[in-house]
Structures are given as C-alpha cells and as structure tokens.
Amino acid sequence: MDIPETNLVITEEQEKCPLYNIGDEFCMSGTALVLPQGKPVCLILVKDITEFLETNSKTTSPKNMICTGCTGKIKLEYQEFIEKNSQTQKNLQELSNIAELLSRFSIFKNLDKDNLTEIISFLKLKKFNDGDIIIKKGDPGKNLYIIASGKVKVLGDEAVNIAYLSTGEVFGEMSLLCGEPVGATIRVVEPSNILFISGKDFRKILNKFPSLQIYFTKLLARRLAKTNIARAEEFSSGMIGKLSEMSPSELFQTLNTNQKTGILMLDLTKGTATVSFRNGQIIRAVYKELHEKDAFFAILQEKDGRFKFSPGLPDQDLKADIMGDFMWLLMEGVRRIDEQV
C-alpha cells in the first residue's frame, strides 16, 4: 500500500494518553509514518492509523479517528498534506539553513549533521530589537539562549555593564545548570535573532551528547574564573559565608572550577553536613542519615544556612574514589529539584 502524504493531529484526549499530547502530529508518506519528535512508538496507534488511512485517504473531506486505546484514548483529525506542503518545504529549507549556521558555532562544532538536525527540532527563533530585555536578573531560569545574529550586553547590579555577547555565543546556561535565578540582565544592543531551547529539552540534549557536556563544563569554568577570582583567593585560606548569598550549587561549582582540596562544612536548617573535595572532585558527602550522592542531592536543595571551607584532607581521603562525574551530579541534582516543583 502506498498512501499519499497526509497528516493526523491529536485534537482531543478522551482519556489521558501515556505517550502523546494534544497537538502532536503524525505524518504519513508512502509506507513511512513519521512520529512526533522525541516520542516513542505506540504499536496500537500505528495499527489504527494504518487502517484509518487505508479506508479514508482517497477522500477529500477531513475526517476524525479515535484510537482503540490502551490506558488512554485520543482523537485525531485527518488533514491533507498538500495544504501544508509549501510551508513544510519552507520550514525544511529554514532548518537546513539553521543547521549550516549552527555548525559554525563552537558549541556545535563537534556534532554531525544528523545530531544537529535533532537538536534543531528543539530550538525556537525569536527576533529582538535594540533595547529589548531578553532575561532579567532574579527571574527564574527557563531557557538556554544562542545568539544566531546580533549583539547583547550583560548587565549586573545597578545596570553596570559586565560584558558583550555576539553571534555564536550563549547565555542563560548558568541558571539552568545551577537551578538558581538568572544572575544577570541581558539587553539587546542591536537587532538580533535569538535561538532558544527550554530547560527541560536542554537537559535532554546535554545528557545525550557528551561534546555538549564538555563545552558547557569549559564555559562554566571560564565564566566562573572571570567572576570568582576574589572568591578563589578567599578559598585558598578558608572561607565562611551564608547560603542566602551563595547557593549550594554555586558553592560547589566554585570549588570544582578552582580544583580545591578540603572539607566544606554546612550548618543547615535540618542539621549539619559535610562535603569533601579533592582537586575539585567530590569524594564524600554526609547530611544527617544520608551519605554520598543522596546527601549531595539533599544539600543542593537547601537555601538557608552557613558554611565554612577548610583546606586539607585526612590521609585516608587523599586517595579515595570520587563520587561521580561532577557535571552529572550537578545536573542530576537540578533535575530532581525540578521534578519536585
């Protein structure tokens, strides 16, 4: 059977579907069925769609179908593909152009065309004019932003100019990686095209593509090196502070980036905690009855308390195994916090 190119769009959930959502679109061409990006295959729905198209694809009037259902049940609307064909071709050309553009950016230079195409499916594009505010300091971090063209400036407290960013550079990653509010305001200084990806999708691609993990690890190191020189000097002799001024994620990243060795002691609302570092890597964590990773994830969620870092480790900890990859630990901790919100 060779079915003409058609679309089926989910328009209603009669019972909550465990796999798909309203607005998801299924495209049929010949003998190929293209699923919504990032969604798994439902064999029941594939069978239902095939039988529906065999019966109805030769008619011109739109029709609806309802899947036979498993634990959920959805309603789909049939649309002739020809109505969207010109727009689809335009979109494909735009995607190709974006892929070519992104391949020149340092963030994506180690990804092949197929990987880029997959990442592009998560991206959205928005145009900004001179003077527009893209993100504001203190707001929740929602997206990662990539400058496709144009220029922005980074503003600190009292609108002090910290830096300029231009084509190919990214911003918004710190709040997503740390799970903290946006640390600086971004204002457009010339008409700009900005690509952005949601925090949820950002974590998906970060987990899937190791080259992106390496890129953001290095980016975090460079940015922390620029902004935390004073902190690094304080840590060399020990440091005392409040979590209200420096969050756990920011604290951990500073120790990791500056490759510090010592013990971080925290006086938290639910008790005391300790995290041991060797050359910036975490080798031990204890918080109340929790140990290692469980303790680390629990500490990340704390917002109030005091901390003190003391250089040096006991001899038995100098050769202890690390708890895990630091970036993975941080991202997993942020993911768990997001799930609780």
Buried (B, 14 or more C-beta within 10 A) or exposed (E): EEBEBBBBBBEEBEEEBEBBEEEBBBBBBEEEBEBBEEEEEBEEBBEBBBEBBEEBBEEEEEBEBEBEBBEBBBBBBBBBBEEBEEEBEEEEEEBEEBBEBBEEBEBBEEBEEEBBBBBBEBBEEBEBEEEBEBBEBEEEBBBBBBBBBBBBBBBBEEEEEBBEBEBBBBBBBBBBBBBBEBBBBBBBBEEBBBBBBBBEBBBBBBBEBEEBBEBBBEBBBEBBEEBBEEBBEBBEEEBEBEBEEBBBBBBBBBBBBBEBBBBBBBEBEEEEBBBBBBEBBBBBBBBEEBEBBEBBBBBBBBEEBBBEBEBEBEEEBEEBEBBBBBBEBBBBBBBBBEEEE
